[in-house]
Structure formats: structure tokens, C-alpha cells
Amino acid sequence: MHPVVGQIFDAFKLKGSERYGEEEVTQLQHALQCGHLAMKANASERLIVAALLHDIGHILDDRDMPEKCSENLNDQHEFRAHQFLVQQFGNSIADPVRLHVVAKRYICTRNPGYEKKLSPTSLKSFHDQGGKISHEEVRQFEDEPFFREAIQLRHWDDAAKDVSWVTPPLEDFATLIEASLT
């Protein structure tokens, strides 16, 4: 196994059983569900890896994740993830991950009814992360090369929160992750 794949697996082994805010699913369950949704949608291999690893910024280091919605849920995990992923996988994986938080803000700005689809934790983080975005921020987001991928990733992210869902194990993604390394 490539050392980077081992590092990713170790992060999930160490902190994958933790929850973010008051979400019902663990970090590992959420990642696997998101990656599986991307596979079911016939996404590109690189977008599947981005979906699987989109929240890795929560578990890459020794920082504690917020455990209650009363805490500030804007931990900027997308930037920690991007810093790691861009070095290992390049922009086509790292940029949708970096943009998945602003994608939520973009979708809620463009489709106000979308807020009702957010889990309580995701709704709280939406507000902590700045809420709706300005017209200028909409334009800047739409100018990003991977903004469409980030929107798709965001939809999978919001759907990947079912505690009863059985997914393939992390090991089933190892070959795909390794093949995506730059």
C-alpha cells in the first residue's frame, strides 16, 4: 500500500468513529456513503475520491471536532483537507473538496428552499460559515474551474447521513485512491 493511502487509512482508523457536531453518522460512515453515492452516479474516478475524502480535514490532525451544535462549527476543515490533497492528488480532487463548504452556501443562496434539506448540524455550520453569499461571491464561485464538481459533491455530502446505510468498506476504495495519486 502506498504510504499516502496508509496515512489516509490511519486517519480513518484513529478518528473515523468520531462524529461532527450532532450528526448521527461517524466520519467514516459519512465518507463511505459520499464515495458510494459518487460511484452510483457514475462520477469520474477522481470525483469519487474527492467525495470519499471531502471531510478528511476533520480527522487529519489532532484537533478535536466540535461535538455540539452550540459550538462554532466553522473549523475550516476544507482548507486543511485541500492543503493535504492538492500535494498528493492535484487540483481535480483537492479543489472540489476546498469548495464544498462554499458550495453549500452557494446552493442555499441560489435555492433558498435547500436550507430545509440540511441536517441540523449542517444548517448550523452553514450559518457559522457565513450563511448566504453575495452576488460577487456567487460570481467568484462560478469562476472556479471545479465549481460544478463541488456542487455535485455537496449534494452527495448532504445525502450521506443515513446511519442504517450499508456501504462498501474503506479497503474497497484503496486501489482507486492509489491510482489517483499524482
N, CA, C and O atoms as a DFTB+ gen file, in Angstrom:
728 C
 N C O
     1  1       0.842      -1.178       0.000
     2  2       0.000       0.000       0.000
     3  2       0.889       1.243       0.000
     4  3       1.867       1.318       0.744
     5  1       0.542       2.204      -0.833
     6  2       1.279       3.466      -0.905
     7  2       1.205       4.172       0.457
     8  3       0.166       4.114       1.115
     9  1       2.279       4.832       0.890
    10  2       2.283       5.493       2.204
    11  2       1.151       6.522       2.388
    12  3       0.626       6.670       3.491
    13  1       0.778       7.225       1.321
    14  2      -0.304       8.214       1.435
    15  2      -1.636       7.511       1.690
    16  3      -2.446       7.979       2.489
    17  1      -1.857       6.396       1.015
    18  2      -3.081       5.618       1.253
    19  2      -3.070       5.114       2.693
    20  3      -4.100       5.131       3.366
    21  1      -1.909       4.667       3.166
    22  2      -1.780       4.242       4.557
    23  2      -2.072       5.379       5.523
    24  3      -2.715       5.165       6.551
    25  1      -1.611       6.581       5.213
    26  2      -1.869       7.746       6.064
    27  2      -3.375       8.039       6.126
    28  3      -3.906       8.341       7.195
    29  1      -4.050       7.949       4.990
    30  2      -5.499       8.180       4.939
    31  2      -6.222       7.113       5.755
    32  3      -7.107       7.429       6.550
    33  1      -5.848       5.857       5.558
    34  2      -6.478       4.770       6.299
    35  2      -6.230       4.917       7.802
    36  3      -7.130       4.677       8.608
    37  1      -5.011       5.312       8.178
    38  2      -4.691       5.510       9.594
    39  2      -5.551       6.623      10.203
    40  3      -6.009       6.505      11.339
    41  1      -5.768       7.704       9.444
    42  2      -6.609       8.794       9.949
    43  2      -8.024       8.303      10.208
    44  3      -8.632       8.656      11.217
    45  1      -8.554       7.480       9.288
    46  2      -9.897       6.945       9.489
    47  2      -9.934       5.940      10.642
    48  3     -10.921       5.870      11.374
    49  1      -8.864       5.169      10.801
    50  2      -8.822       4.228      11.926
    51  2      -8.771       4.968      13.256
    52  3      -9.417       4.564      14.223
    53  1      -8.005       6.049      13.302
    54  2      -7.821       6.802      14.533
    55  2      -9.047       7.645      14.898
    56  3      -9.474       7.659      16.052
    57  1      -9.610       8.349      13.906
    58  2     -10.679       9.307      14.220
    59  2     -11.961       9.102      13.407
    60  3     -12.898       9.892      13.520
    61  1     -12.007       8.062      12.602
    62  2     -13.177       7.826      11.756
    63  2     -14.439       7.487      12.509
    64  3     -15.534       7.613      11.961
    65  1     -14.317       7.058      13.755
    66  2     -15.502       6.718      14.550
    67  2     -16.101       7.950      15.238
    68  3     -17.127       7.850      15.911
    69  1     -15.467       9.096      15.069
    70  2     -15.963      10.329      15.682
    71  2     -17.086      10.939      14.837
    72  3     -17.218      10.668      13.644
    73  1     -17.876      11.761      15.498
    74  2     -18.975      12.459      14.836
    75  2     -18.674      13.951      14.804
    76  3     -17.955      14.474      15.655
    77  1     -19.234      14.620      13.815
    78  2     -19.093      16.069      13.670
    79  2     -20.380      16.713      14.160
    80  3     -21.463      16.420      13.654
    81  1     -20.257      17.587      15.142
    82  2     -21.448      18.214      15.696
    83  2     -22.369      17.146      16.245
    84  3     -21.949      16.293      17.028
    85  1     -23.613      17.193      15.838
    86  2     -24.595      16.241      16.328
    87  2     -25.076      15.294      15.226
    88  3     -26.173      14.742      15.308
    89  1     -24.244      15.112      14.194
    90  2     -24.595      14.175      13.123
    91  2     -24.691      12.771      13.699
    92  3     -23.974      12.423      14.637
    93  1     -25.569      11.981      13.141
    94  2     -25.757      10.602      13.596
    95  2     -24.652       9.681      13.066
    96  3     -24.265       8.724      13.737
    97  1     -24.148       9.972      11.868
    98  2     -23.135       9.103      11.256
    99  2     -21.740       9.503      11.717
   100  3     -21.489      10.651      12.083
   101  1     -20.848       8.533      11.691
   102  2     -19.445       8.800      12.002
   103  2     -18.763       9.394      10.773
   104  3     -19.326       9.409       9.679
   105  1     -17.561       9.874      10.971
   106  2     -16.787      10.406       9.849
   107  2     -16.560       9.324       8.787
   108  3     -16.645       9.601       7.591
   109  1     -16.274       8.108       9.217
   110  2     -16.052       7.023       8.266
   111  2     -17.342       6.673       7.528
   112  3     -17.329       6.539       6.304
   113  1     -18.446       6.526       8.242
   114  2     -19.717       6.227       7.579
   115  2     -20.047       7.309       6.556
   116  3     -20.452       7.002       5.434
   117  1     -19.878       8.552       6.931
   118  2     -20.188       9.677       6.045
   119  2     -19.310       9.640       4.794
   120  3     -19.800       9.817       3.679
   121  1     -18.024       9.412       4.985
   122  2     -17.099       9.349       3.850
   123  2     -17.478       8.212       2.901
   124  3     -17.549       8.404       1.687
   125  1     -17.718       7.042       3.458
   126  2     -18.065       5.883       2.622
   127  2     -19.387       6.093       1.891
   128  3     -19.518       5.715       0.727
   129  1     -20.355       6.686       2.557
   130  2     -21.634       6.945       1.901
   131  2     -21.461       7.953       0.768
   132  3     -22.035       7.791      -0.309
   133  1     -20.681       8.978       1.012
   134  2     -20.450      10.003      -0.006
   135  2     -19.714       9.406      -1.208
   136  3     -20.090       9.653      -2.354
   137  1     -18.680       8.632      -0.950
   138  2     -17.959       7.970      -2.038
   139  2     -18.842       7.002      -2.798
   140  3     -18.759       6.911      -4.023
   141  1     -19.689       6.278      -2.081
   142  2     -20.591       5.317      -2.716
   143  2     -21.638       6.033      -3.583
   144  3     -21.965       5.564      -4.674
   145  1     -22.161       7.166      -3.098
   146  2     -23.104       7.947      -3.905
   147  2     -22.442       8.427      -5.195
   148  3     -23.068       8.422      -6.255
   149  1     -21.193       8.836      -5.108
   150  2     -20.467       9.272      -6.307
   151  2     -20.301       8.106      -7.284
   152  3     -20.444       8.278      -8.494
   153  1     -19.999       6.926      -6.755
   154  2     -19.872       5.745      -7.619
   155  2     -21.201       5.421      -8.303
   156  3     -21.237       5.143      -9.502
   157  1     -22.288       5.458      -7.534
   158  2     -23.608       5.157      -8.084
   159  2     -24.014       6.162      -9.162
   160  3     -24.788       5.836     -10.061
   161  1     -23.491       7.376      -9.067
   162  2     -23.790       8.422     -10.055
   163  2     -22.859       8.350     -11.263
   164  3     -22.922       9.201     -12.150
   165  1     -21.998       7.337     -11.298
   166  2     -21.021       7.187     -12.384
   167  2     -20.113       8.414     -12.524
   168  3     -19.763       8.822     -13.631
   169  1     -19.746       8.982     -11.391
   170  2     -18.815      10.107     -11.392
   171  2     -17.443       9.621     -11.845
   172  3     -17.163       8.422     -11.851
   173  1     -16.607      10.562     -12.217
   174  2     -15.234      10.214     -12.579
   175  2     -14.533       9.620     -11.354
   176  3     -14.933       9.864     -10.215
   177  1     -13.491       8.845     -11.607
   178  2     -12.745       8.252     -10.503
   179  2     -12.199       9.319      -9.564
   180  3     -12.185       9.130      -8.348
   181  1     -11.752      10.434     -10.122
   182  2     -11.183      11.495      -9.298
   183  2     -12.249      12.170      -8.438
   184  3     -11.970      12.564      -7.306
   185  1     -13.468      12.306      -8.964
   186  2     -14.538      12.901      -8.172
   187  2     -15.021      11.923      -7.099
   188  3     -15.453      12.348      -6.028
   189  1     -14.953      10.637      -7.374
   190  2     -15.278       9.638      -6.344
   191  2     -14.301       9.770      -5.176
   192  3     -14.711       9.742      -4.016
   193  1     -13.018       9.914      -5.478
   194  2     -12.010      10.084      -4.424
   195  2     -12.255      11.392      -3.677
   196  3     -12.148      11.429      -2.451
   197  1     -12.579      12.457      -4.392
   198  2     -12.888      13.733      -3.733
   199  2     -14.082      13.568      -2.795
   200  3     -14.072      14.081      -1.676
   201  1     -15.106      12.856      -3.250
   202  2     -16.287      12.636      -2.412
   203  2     -15.911      11.849      -1.155
   204  3     -16.332      12.189      -0.049
   205  1     -15.129      10.815      -1.336
   206  2     -14.707       9.986      -0.208
   207  2     -13.897      10.792       0.809
   208  3     -14.056      10.608       2.016
   209  1     -13.036      11.674       0.329
   210  2     -12.077      12.374       1.193
   211  2     -12.464      13.821       1.506
   212  3     -11.657      14.557       2.073
   213  1     -13.677      14.243       1.153
   214  2     -14.032      15.654       1.277
   215  2     -13.940      16.194       2.701
   216  3     -13.670      17.382       2.880
   217  1     -14.152      15.369       3.709
   218  2     -14.097      15.840       5.094
   219  2     -12.841      15.381       5.835
   220  3     -12.801      15.425       7.065
   221  1     -11.833      14.947       5.111
   222  2     -10.632      14.422       5.768
   223  2      -9.926      15.494       6.605
   224  3      -9.150      15.170       7.504
   225  1     -10.193      16.751       6.315
   226  2      -9.618      17.829       7.120
   227  2     -10.068      17.789       8.578
   228  3      -9.405      18.352       9.448
   229  1     -11.185      17.130       8.845
   230  2     -11.644      16.966      10.226
   231  2     -10.765      15.994      11.001
   232  3     -10.639      16.113      12.219
   233  1     -10.151      15.027      10.306
   234  2      -9.504      13.915      11.021
   235  2      -8.010      13.774      10.737
   236  3      -7.382      12.845      11.245
   237  1      -7.434      14.653       9.955
   238  2      -6.015      14.531       9.605
   239  2      -5.067      14.875      10.738
   240  3      -3.943      14.375      10.773
   241  1      -5.490      15.703      11.650
   242  2      -4.570      16.115      12.704
   243  2      -5.192      15.834      14.068
   244  3      -6.211      15.151      14.167
   245  1      -4.582      16.355      15.092
   246  2      -5.047      16.036      16.443
   247  2      -6.075      17.026      16.988
   248  3      -6.386      16.996      18.178
   249  1      -6.602      17.896      16.138
   250  2      -7.644      18.825      16.590
   251  2      -8.915      18.054      16.901
   252  3      -9.247      17.070      16.240
   253  1      -9.606      18.519      17.906
   254  2     -10.892      17.919      18.247
   255  2     -11.972      18.533      17.367
   256  3     -11.970      19.733      17.091
   257  1     -12.883      17.687      16.938
   258  2     -14.026      18.174      16.179
   259  2     -15.068      18.697      17.153
   260  3     -15.187      18.192      18.270
   261  1     -15.825      19.709      16.734
   262  2     -16.924      20.164      17.578
   263  2     -17.910      19.012      17.800
   264  3     -18.244      18.279      16.868
   265  1     -18.365      18.866      19.031
   266  2     -19.259      17.768      19.367
   267  2     -20.698      18.213      19.543
   268  3     -21.600      17.375      19.548
   269  1     -20.937      19.491      19.687
   270  2     -22.282      20.018      19.912
   271  2     -22.541      21.167      18.943
   272  3     -21.623      21.887      18.551
   273  1     -23.787      21.322      18.572
   274  2     -24.153      22.424      17.686
   275  2     -24.053      23.778      18.379
   276  3     -24.089      24.815      17.716
   277  1     -23.928      23.781      19.695
   278  2     -23.744      25.037      20.410
   279  2     -22.332      25.599      20.192
   280  3     -22.080      26.772      20.466
   281  1     -21.415      24.758      19.698
   282  2     -20.051      25.197      19.405
   283  2     -19.997      25.831      18.017
   284  3     -20.908      25.645      17.209
   285  1     -18.935      26.575      17.743
   286  2     -18.718      27.119      16.405
   287  2     -18.306      25.968      15.497
   288  3     -17.279      25.327      15.723
   289  1     -19.109      25.709      14.470
   290  2     -18.840      24.580      13.575
   291  2     -18.017      24.974      12.350
   292  3     -17.824      24.163      11.444
   293  1     -17.539      26.199      12.322
   294  2     -16.691      26.624      11.210
   295  2     -15.237      26.336      11.546
   296  3     -14.494      27.229      11.955
   297  1     -14.840      25.089      11.371
   298  2     -13.474      24.690      11.708
   299  2     -12.520      24.762      10.526
   300  3     -11.344      24.424      10.657
   301  1     -13.014      25.201       9.374
   302  2     -12.222      25.382       8.156
   303  2     -11.521      24.105       7.720
   304  3     -10.408      24.141       7.195
   305  1     -12.174      22.994       7.939
   306  2     -11.628      21.693       7.555
   307  2     -11.366      21.585       6.067
   308  3     -10.483      20.835       5.649
   309  1     -12.116      22.318       5.260
   310  2     -11.948      22.244       3.808
   311  2     -10.572      22.743       3.380
   312  3     -10.017      22.260       2.393
   313  1     -10.022      23.700       4.111
   314  2      -8.702      24.224       3.771
   315  2      -7.585      23.284       4.234
   316  3      -6.579      23.125       3.543
   317  1      -7.764      22.664       5.399
   318  2      -6.780      21.665       5.845
   319  2      -6.769      20.487       4.873
   320  3      -5.708      19.988       4.497
   321  1      -7.955      20.056       4.474
   322  2      -8.045      18.949       3.513
   323  2      -7.391      19.330       2.195
   324  3      -6.632      18.547       1.624
   325  1      -7.683      20.523       1.716
   326  2      -7.122      20.970       0.436
   327  2      -5.602      20.986       0.476
   328  3      -4.943      20.548      -0.467
   329  1      -5.055      21.489       1.560
   330  2      -3.591      21.568       1.692
   331  2      -2.963      20.182       1.552
   332  3      -1.935      20.030       0.892
   333  1      -3.564      19.193       2.160
   334  2      -3.067      17.820       2.067
   335  2      -3.340      17.234       0.676
   336  3      -2.442      16.664       0.057
   337  1      -4.556      17.370       0.193
   338  2      -4.960      16.705      -1.045
   339  2      -4.293      17.275      -2.285
   340  3      -3.950      16.518      -3.193
   341  1      -4.098      18.580      -2.353
   342  2      -3.509      19.167      -3.560
   343  2      -2.086      18.650      -3.770
   344  3      -1.657      18.457      -4.908
   345  1      -1.360      18.427      -2.685
   346  2       0.006      17.917      -2.801
   347  2       0.031      16.461      -3.270
   348  3       0.943      16.046      -3.986
   349  1      -0.966      15.702      -2.865
   350  2      -0.972      14.265      -3.141
   351  2      -1.745      13.890      -4.406
   352  3      -1.406      12.921      -5.086
   353  1      -2.798      14.674      -4.718
   354  2      -3.722      14.282      -5.783
   355  2      -3.928      15.339      -6.866
   356  3      -4.449      15.023      -7.936
   357  1      -3.536      16.569      -6.615
   358  2      -3.743      17.623      -7.595
   359  2      -5.096      18.302      -7.444
   360  3      -5.912      17.943      -6.595
   361  1      -5.301      19.300      -8.305
   362  2      -6.474      20.165      -8.182
   363  2      -7.802      19.497      -8.478
   364  3      -8.816      19.883      -7.896
   365  1      -7.836      18.513      -9.359
   366  2      -9.130      17.927      -9.729
   367  2      -9.786      17.180      -8.571
   368  3     -10.996      16.952      -8.595
   369  1      -9.026      16.804      -7.580
   370  2      -9.570      16.209      -6.360
   371  2      -9.606      17.256      -5.252
   372  3     -10.605      17.362      -4.540
   373  1      -8.551      18.021      -5.096
   374  2      -8.452      18.960      -3.984
   375  2      -9.409      20.141      -4.102
   376  3      -9.951      20.588      -3.090
   377  1      -9.630      20.656      -5.300
   378  2     -10.464      21.849      -5.424
   379  2     -11.946      21.605      -5.138
   380  3     -12.555      22.436      -4.463
   381  1     -12.562      20.523      -5.606
   382  2     -13.954      20.289      -5.183
   383  2     -14.075      20.161      -3.658
   384  3     -15.080      20.568      -3.076
   385  1     -13.053      19.597      -3.022
   386  2     -13.054      19.487      -1.561
   387  2     -12.953      20.878      -0.935
   388  3     -13.691      21.201      -0.005
   389  1     -12.044      21.689      -1.446
   390  2     -11.893      23.056      -0.924
   391  2     -13.186      23.854      -1.081
   392  3     -13.510      24.699      -0.246
   393  1     -13.911      23.579      -2.147
   394  2     -15.105      24.357      -2.469
   395  2     -16.403      23.793      -1.902
   396  3     -17.449      24.424      -2.057
   397  1     -16.379      22.627      -1.251
   398  2     -17.650      22.018      -0.858
   399  2     -18.394      22.801       0.215
   400  3     -19.615      22.680       0.318
   401  1     -17.700      23.594       1.012
   402  2     -18.373      24.424       2.015
   403  2     -19.035      25.622       1.343
   404  3     -20.207      25.902       1.590
   405  1     -18.298      26.322       0.504
   406  2     -18.904      27.462      -0.193
   407  2     -19.985      26.974      -1.169
   408  3     -20.909      27.722      -1.488
   409  1     -19.875      25.737      -1.638
   410  2     -20.932      25.183      -2.498
   411  2     -22.254      25.106      -1.748
   412  3     -23.307      25.381      -2.324
   413  1     -22.217      24.741      -0.480
   414  2     -23.445      24.719       0.333
   415  2     -24.013      26.129       0.421
   416  3     -25.216      26.328       0.254
   417  1     -23.169      27.088       0.677
   418  2     -23.610      28.479       0.782
   419  2     -24.158      28.969      -0.558
   420  3     -25.144      29.705      -0.597
   421  1     -23.521      28.562      -1.645
   422  2     -23.971      28.922      -2.994
   423  2     -25.348      28.316      -3.284
   424  3     -26.258      29.013      -3.732
   425  1     -25.490      27.029      -3.027
   426  2     -26.766      26.354      -3.302
   427  2     -27.882      26.985      -2.477
   428  3     -28.974      27.217      -2.995
   429  1     -27.630      27.259      -1.225
   430  2     -28.656      27.869      -0.372
   431  2     -28.994      29.290      -0.818
   432  3     -30.123      29.744      -0.638
   433  1     -28.026      29.989      -1.397
   434  2     -28.272      31.335      -1.922
   435  2     -29.114      31.262      -3.185
   436  3     -30.066      32.025      -3.350
   437  1     -28.765      30.346      -4.069
   438  2     -29.468      30.221      -5.353
   439  2     -30.824      29.519      -5.215
   440  3     -31.733      29.755      -6.011
   441  1     -30.953      28.658      -4.202
   442  2     -32.176      27.892      -3.981
   443  2     -32.497      27.927      -2.484
   444  3     -32.152      26.998      -1.755
   445  1     -33.157      28.996      -2.026
   446  2     -33.396      29.148      -0.584
   447  2     -34.100      27.952       0.059
   448  3     -33.902      27.712       1.251
   449  1     -34.896      27.208      -0.666
   450  2     -35.555      26.034      -0.113
   451  2     -34.594      24.921       0.255
   452  3     -34.960      24.008       0.995
   453  1     -33.371      24.982      -0.249
   454  2     -32.380      23.941       0.023
   455  2     -32.021      23.880       1.508
   456  3     -31.688      22.812       2.023
   457  1     -32.086      25.010       2.188
   458  2     -31.762      25.029       3.616
   459  2     -32.595      24.013       4.389
   460  3     -32.114      23.426       5.359
   461  1     -33.836      23.802       3.969
   462  2     -34.724      22.865       4.659
   463  2     -34.245      21.421       4.519
   464  3     -34.648      20.563       5.304
   465  1     -33.397      21.142       3.537
   466  2     -32.865      19.794       3.316
   467  2     -31.640      19.507       4.182
   468  3     -31.224      18.355       4.303
   469  1     -31.064      20.536       4.780
   470  2     -29.841      20.368       5.558
   471  2     -30.143      19.728       6.903
   472  3     -31.173      20.005       7.518
   473  1     -29.242      18.878       7.350
   474  2     -29.349      18.329       8.701
   475  2     -29.163      19.476       9.693
   476  3     -28.613      20.513       9.324
   477  1     -29.606      19.316      10.942
   478  2     -29.410      20.392      11.924
   479  2     -27.947      20.823      12.062
   480  3     -27.664      22.016      12.177
   481  1     -27.031      19.880      12.052
   482  2     -25.615      20.229      12.160
   483  2     -25.153      20.991      10.921
   484  3     -24.424      21.976      11.033
   485  1     -25.573      20.540       9.748
   486  2     -25.176      21.211       8.511
   487  2     -25.792      22.610       8.425
   488  3     -25.157      23.534       7.917
   489  1     -26.997      22.768       8.908
   490  2     -27.632      24.089       8.929
   491  2     -26.876      25.019       9.877
   492  3     -26.642      26.184       9.558
   493  1     -26.496      24.498      11.040
   494  2     -25.730      25.314      11.994
   495  2     -24.379      25.697      11.402
   496  3     -23.955      26.845      11.529
   497  1     -23.696      24.747      10.755
   498  2     -22.393      25.078      10.163
   499  2     -22.564      26.061       9.005
   500  3     -21.704      26.914       8.787
   501  1     -23.665      25.950       8.264
   502  2     -23.965      26.910       7.183
   503  2     -23.957      28.335       7.740
   504  3     -23.354      29.231       7.150
   505  1     -24.618      28.539       8.861
   506  2     -24.662      29.873       9.459
   507  2     -23.299      30.257      10.037
   508  3     -22.867      31.399       9.885
   509  1     -22.620      29.317      10.698
   510  2     -21.296      29.609      11.254
   511  2     -20.278      29.928      10.156
   512  3     -19.336      30.689      10.380
   513  1     -20.469      29.348       8.981
   514  2     -19.540      29.560       7.871
   515  2     -19.867      30.823       7.068
   516  3     -19.179      31.132       6.094
   517  1     -20.904      31.548       7.468
   518  2     -21.205      32.826       6.834
   519  2     -22.567      32.912       6.176
   520  3     -22.964      33.992       5.739
   521  1     -23.297      31.806       6.091
   522  2     -24.636      31.841       5.505
   523  2     -24.599      32.115       4.003
   524  3     -23.654      31.740       3.309
   525  1     -25.629      32.765       3.527
   526  2     -25.742      33.044       2.095
   527  2     -24.594      33.939       1.631
   528  3     -24.030      34.714       2.403
   529  1     -24.271      33.809       0.359
   530  2     -23.152      34.570      -0.197
   531  2     -23.660      35.727      -1.060
   532  3     -24.801      35.722      -1.520
   533  1     -22.807      36.696      -1.263
   534  2     -23.148      37.888      -2.043
   535  2     -23.121      37.576      -3.538
   536  3     -22.651      36.517      -3.954
   537  1     -23.630      38.509      -4.334
   538  2     -23.590      38.352      -5.795
   539  2     -22.150      38.205      -6.282
   540  3     -21.878      37.414      -7.185
   541  1     -21.235      38.957      -5.693
   542  2     -19.824      38.870      -6.073
   543  2     -19.253      37.495      -5.730
   544  3     -18.500      36.922      -6.518
   545  1     -19.608      36.960      -4.553
   546  2     -19.136      35.639      -4.173
   547  2     -19.735      34.550      -5.074
   548  3     -19.074      33.554      -5.367
   549  1     -20.980      34.739      -5.511
   550  2     -21.591      33.809      -6.469
   551  2     -20.757      33.786      -7.740
   552  3     -20.423      32.720      -8.256
   553  1     -20.426      34.966      -8.238
   554  2     -19.626      35.068      -9.471
   555  2     -18.250      34.436      -9.290
   556  3     -17.770      33.721     -10.170
   557  1     -17.619      34.698      -8.156
   558  2     -16.300      34.122      -7.897
   559  2     -16.371      32.604      -7.829
   560  3     -15.499      31.915      -8.358
   561  1     -17.395      32.087      -7.186
   562  2     -17.559      30.639      -7.104
   563  2     -17.757      30.050      -8.494
   564  3     -17.141      29.039      -8.832
   565  1     -18.601      30.666      -9.293
   566  2     -18.872      30.164     -10.642
   567  2     -17.659      30.278     -11.561
   568  3     -17.603      29.611     -12.594
   569  1     -16.699      31.109     -11.199
   570  2     -15.460      31.231     -11.972
   571  2     -14.443      30.144     -11.620
   572  3     -13.446      29.982     -12.323
   573  1     -14.682      29.413     -10.561
   574  2     -13.776      28.335     -10.169
   575  2     -13.860      27.197     -11.190
   576  3     -14.962      26.811     -11.579
   577  1     -12.725      26.652     -11.631
   578  2     -12.754      25.577     -12.625
   579  2     -13.547      24.335     -12.192
   580  3     -14.112      23.648     -13.043
   581  1     -13.598      24.041     -10.911
   582  2     -14.260      22.826     -10.433
   583  2     -15.535      23.121      -9.639
   584  3     -15.907      22.349      -8.755
   585  1     -16.206      24.239      -9.952
   586  2     -17.390      24.577      -9.164
   587  2     -18.533      23.602      -9.410
   588  3     -19.291      23.319      -8.483
   589  1     -18.685      23.082     -10.611
   590  2     -19.761      22.112     -10.871
   591  2     -19.540      20.811     -10.089
   592  3     -20.480      20.227      -9.550
   593  1     -18.301      20.380     -10.043
   594  2     -17.967      19.185      -9.263
   595  2     -18.230      19.426      -7.775
   596  3     -18.700      18.535      -7.068
   597  1     -17.924      20.637      -7.309
   598  2     -18.161      20.964      -5.897
   599  2     -19.657      20.945      -5.572
   600  3     -20.050      20.522      -4.486
   601  1     -20.482      21.398      -6.504
   602  2     -21.929      21.363      -6.289
   603  2     -22.415      19.921      -6.212
   604  3     -23.214      19.578      -5.340
   605  1     -21.939      19.082      -7.115
   606  2     -22.342      17.680      -7.067
   607  2     -21.871      17.026      -5.776
   608  3     -22.624      16.293      -5.134
   609  1     -20.636      17.289      -5.399
   610  2     -20.097      16.771      -4.150
   611  2     -20.951      17.223      -2.961
   612  3     -21.203      16.447      -2.039
   613  1     -21.384      18.463      -2.991
   614  2     -22.207      18.992      -1.903
   615  2     -23.521      18.231      -1.771
   616  3     -23.964      17.937      -0.660
   617  1     -24.142      17.914      -2.897
   618  2     -25.396      17.156      -2.855
   619  2     -25.165      15.771      -2.249
   620  3     -25.970      15.310      -1.440
   621  1     -24.080      15.110      -2.632
   622  2     -23.770      13.807      -2.037
   623  2     -23.491      13.967      -0.546
   624  3     -23.934      13.156       0.267
   625  1     -22.758      15.012      -0.197
   626  2     -22.426      15.285       1.197
   627  2     -23.708      15.388       2.033
   628  3     -23.799      14.800       3.110
   629  1     -24.671      16.117       1.542
   630  2     -25.907      16.307       2.303
   631  2     -26.765      15.056       2.354
   632  3     -27.572      14.905       3.271
   633  1     -26.611      14.163       1.400
   634  2     -27.390      12.918       1.372
   635  2     -26.722      11.783       2.146
   636  3     -27.367      10.775       2.433
   637  1     -25.461      11.926       2.484
   638  2     -24.668      10.840       3.075
   639  2     -24.706      10.881       4.597
   640  3     -23.676      11.051       5.249
   641  1     -25.897      10.726       5.152
   642  2     -26.042      10.848       6.611
   643  2     -27.058       9.855       7.151
   644  3     -27.819      10.172       8.065
   645  1     -27.069       8.661       6.590
   646  2     -28.047       7.641       6.962
   647  2     -27.355       6.542       7.770
   648  3     -26.564       5.775       7.221
   649  1     -27.646       6.463       9.057
   650  2     -26.966       5.504       9.926
   651  2     -27.259       4.052       9.566
   652  3     -26.495       3.165       9.945
   653  1     -28.335       3.792       8.851
   654  2     -28.697       2.409       8.520
   655  2     -28.111       1.939       7.194
   656  3     -28.253       0.770       6.835
   657  1     -27.465       2.824       6.474
   658  2     -26.968       2.501       5.142
   659  2     -25.703       1.652       5.235
   660  3     -24.761       1.997       5.948
   661  1     -25.696       0.542       4.506
   662  2     -24.520      -0.330       4.439
   663  2     -23.750       0.023       3.170
   664  3     -24.317       0.059       2.078
   665  1     -22.467       0.280       3.324
   666  2     -21.621       0.678       2.197
   667  2     -20.467      -0.301       2.050
   668  3     -20.203      -1.103       2.946
   669  1     -19.781      -0.233       0.915
   670  2     -18.536      -0.995       0.800
   671  2     -17.539      -0.486       1.849
   672  3     -17.606       0.678       2.244
   673  1     -16.624      -1.337       2.301
   674  2     -15.628      -0.893       3.287
   675  2     -14.586       0.032       2.649
   676  3     -14.444       0.088       1.428
   677  1     -13.882       0.737       3.490
   678  2     -12.842       1.656       3.034
   679  2     -11.827       0.942       2.143
   680  3     -11.355       1.511       1.159
   681  1     -11.497      -0.288       2.482
   682  2     -10.499      -1.047       1.718
   683  2     -10.888      -1.192       0.248
   684  3     -10.016      -1.327      -0.612
   685  1     -12.180      -1.166      -0.046
   686  2     -12.623      -1.266      -1.434
   687  2     -12.241      -0.045      -2.263
   688  3     -12.270      -0.097      -3.493
   689  1     -11.887       1.039      -1.607
   690  2     -11.502       2.267      -2.303
   691  2      -9.979       2.406      -2.446
   692  3      -9.508       3.345      -3.089
   693  1      -9.213       1.495      -1.863
   694  2      -7.747       1.635      -1.817
   695  2      -7.131       1.758      -3.201
   696  3      -6.307       2.642      -3.437
   697  1      -7.520       0.884      -4.113
   698  2      -6.940       0.904      -5.461
   699  2      -7.271       2.210      -6.167
   700  3      -6.420       2.791      -6.840
   701  1      -8.489       2.662      -6.017
   702  2      -8.922       3.913      -6.642
   703  2      -8.156       5.112      -6.065
   704  3      -7.724       5.994      -6.807
   705  1      -7.996       5.135      -4.764
   706  2      -7.228       6.219      -4.134
   707  2      -5.790       6.205      -4.631
   708  3      -5.247       7.244      -5.007
   709  1      -5.177       5.034      -4.633
   710  2      -3.779       4.938      -5.072
   711  2      -3.612       5.334      -6.537
   712  3      -2.638       5.997      -6.895
   713  1      -4.547       4.935      -7.375
   714  2      -4.476       5.278      -8.800
   715  2      -4.655       6.773      -9.039
   716  3      -4.268       7.284     -10.090
   717  1      -5.229       7.468      -8.083
   718  2      -5.487       8.904      -8.228
   719  2      -4.353       9.781      -7.738
   720  3      -4.382      10.995      -7.940
   721  1      -3.352       9.190      -7.099
   722  2      -2.212       9.965      -6.621
   723  2      -1.465      10.573      -7.797
   724  3      -1.358       9.966      -8.862
   725  1      -0.945      11.796      -7.588
   726  2      -0.187      12.437      -8.665
   727  2       1.243      11.969      -8.665
   728  3       2.034      12.401      -9.503
